[in-house]
Amino acid sequence: MGKDSSKGKTFKESVKYYFVDSELIGLSKELASHNKNMAELQNEKAHVGAQFKERATKLEADISMASRKVSDGYEFRMADCFWEFYWKKGKKNLIRLDTGDIVLERDITADDRQMRLEEDINDSETGEQPA
């Protein structure tokens, strides 16, 4: 300070500070640690994102299935059934055992006729009356 100047009151101000080598080494280690933590977090995010996507896909499928059931009003289930034959008409009906409902009506096939013929032959050999 020269003769033409005077010193004012001291106060704090943000000014540029240059790090010394030991501080730069410490900051470099801190930076490396943050980068490692960020990579781990991104990997975790990808894994969690995949889990959420999998859950969302399953829920979409469940919603679609439930929606179809509500919209259609039915679904297919296994039920005990039997064929009832009307030989003169050439028709057969698939009957549900639990409800007695006719599920399906079809034409009698050549295989059906052959099976009846074989049953009739077996019945005649055992002495039983054909149905």
C-alpha positions in Angstrom: 0.0 0.0 0.0 1.2 3.3 -0.9 0.9 6.7 0.8 -2.0 7.7 -1.4 -4.1 4.7 -0.2 -5.8 3.8 3.0 -7.1 0.5 4.2 -10.8 0.1 4.7 -12.8 -2.2 6.9 -12.2 -6.0 6.3 -15.0 -8.1 4.9 -15.5 -11.5 3.1 -15.8 -11.7 -0.7 -15.9 -14.7 -3.0 -12.7 -14.8 -5.0 -10.9 -17.3 -7.2 -8.8 -19.8 -5.3 -6.3 -22.2 -6.9 -6.1 -25.6 -5.3 -2.8 -27.0 -4.2 -1.7 -30.5 -5.4 -2.9 -32.3 -2.2 -6.3 -30.7 -2.5 -6.6 -31.7 -6.2 -5.7 -35.3 -5.3 -8.5 -35.4 -2.6 -11.0 -33.8 -5.1 -10.0 -36.4 -7.7 -10.7 -39.2 -5.3 -14.0 -37.7 -4.4 -14.9 -37.3 -8.1 -14.0 -40.9 -8.8 -16.2 -42.0 -5.9 -19.2 -40.0 -7.2 -18.7 -41.4 -10.7 -18.7 -44.9 -9.3 -21.8 -44.2 -7.2 -23.6 -42.8 -10.2 -22.8 -45.8 -12.3 -24.2 -48.1 -9.6 -27.3 -46.0 -9.3 -27.9 -46.1 -13.1 -27.5 -49.9 -13.0 -29.9 -50.1 -10.2 -32.3 -47.8 -12.0 -32.2 -50.0 -15.1 -32.8 -53.1 -13.0 -35.7 -51.5 -11.2 -37.0 -50.2 -14.5 -37.0 -53.6 -16.0 -38.9 -55.0 -12.9 -41.5 -52.3 -13.3 -41.9 -52.9 -17.0 -42.3 -56.6 -16.3 -45.0 -55.9 -13.7 -46.7 -53.4 -16.0 -46.8 -55.9 -18.9 -48.3 -58.6 -16.6 -50.9 -56.1 -15.4 -51.8 -55.2 -19.0 -52.3 -58.8 -19.8 -54.5 -59.3 -16.7 -56.5 -56.3 -17.6 -56.9 -57.5 -21.2 -58.0 -61.0 -20.1 -60.5 -59.6 -17.5 -61.9 -57.1 -20.0 -62.4 -59.8 -22.6 -64.3 -62.0 -20.0 -66.5 -59.1 -19.0 -67.1 -58.1 -22.6 -67.8 -61.6 -23.8 -69.7 -62.7 -20.7 -68.0 -66.2 -20.8 -64.8 -68.2 -20.9 -64.0 -71.7 -21.9 -63.5 -74.2 -19.1 -63.1 -78.0 -19.0 -66.4 -79.8 -18.2 -67.6 -83.4 -18.3 -69.6 -84.1 -21.5 -70.9 -86.9 -23.6 -72.2 -87.3 -27.2 -75.8 -88.1 -27.8 -76.4 -89.7 -31.2 -79.5 -89.4 -33.4 -78.6 -92.1 -35.9 -81.8 -91.6 -38.1 -81.2 -87.8 -38.4 -77.4 -88.3 -38.9 -76.7 -85.8 -36.1 -75.0 -85.9 -32.7 -75.1 -83.4 -29.8 -72.4 -82.7 -27.3 -74.1 -82.5 -23.9 -72.7 -81.0 -20.7 -73.1 -83.5 -17.8 -73.4 -80.8 -15.1 -76.1 -78.7 -16.8 -77.6 -80.9 -19.5 -77.1 -78.1 -22.0 -76.4 -78.9 -25.7 -73.0 -77.4 -26.3 -72.5 -78.4 -29.9 -74.4 -80.2 -32.7 -72.5 -82.0 -35.5 -73.1 -84.4 -38.3 -72.4 -88.0 -37.5 -69.1 -89.0 -39.1 -68.0 -92.2 -40.8 -65.8 -92.9 -37.8 -68.8 -92.6 -35.5 -70.7 -95.1 -37.7 -67.7 -97.5 -37.7 -67.4 -97.2 -33.9 -71.1 -98.1 -33.5 -70.8 -101.0 -35.8 -67.8 -102.4 -33.8 -69.8 -101.9 -30.5 -72.8 -103.7 -32.0 -70.5 -106.6 -33.1 -68.9 -106.8 -29.6 -72.3 -106.6 -28.0 -73.6 -109.5 -30.1 -70.6 -111.6 -29.2 -71.3 -111.0 -25.5 -75.1 -111.4 -25.8 -75.9 -107.8 -24.8 -78.6 -105.8 -26.6 -77.3 -102.7 -28.5 -78.2 -99.3 -27.2 
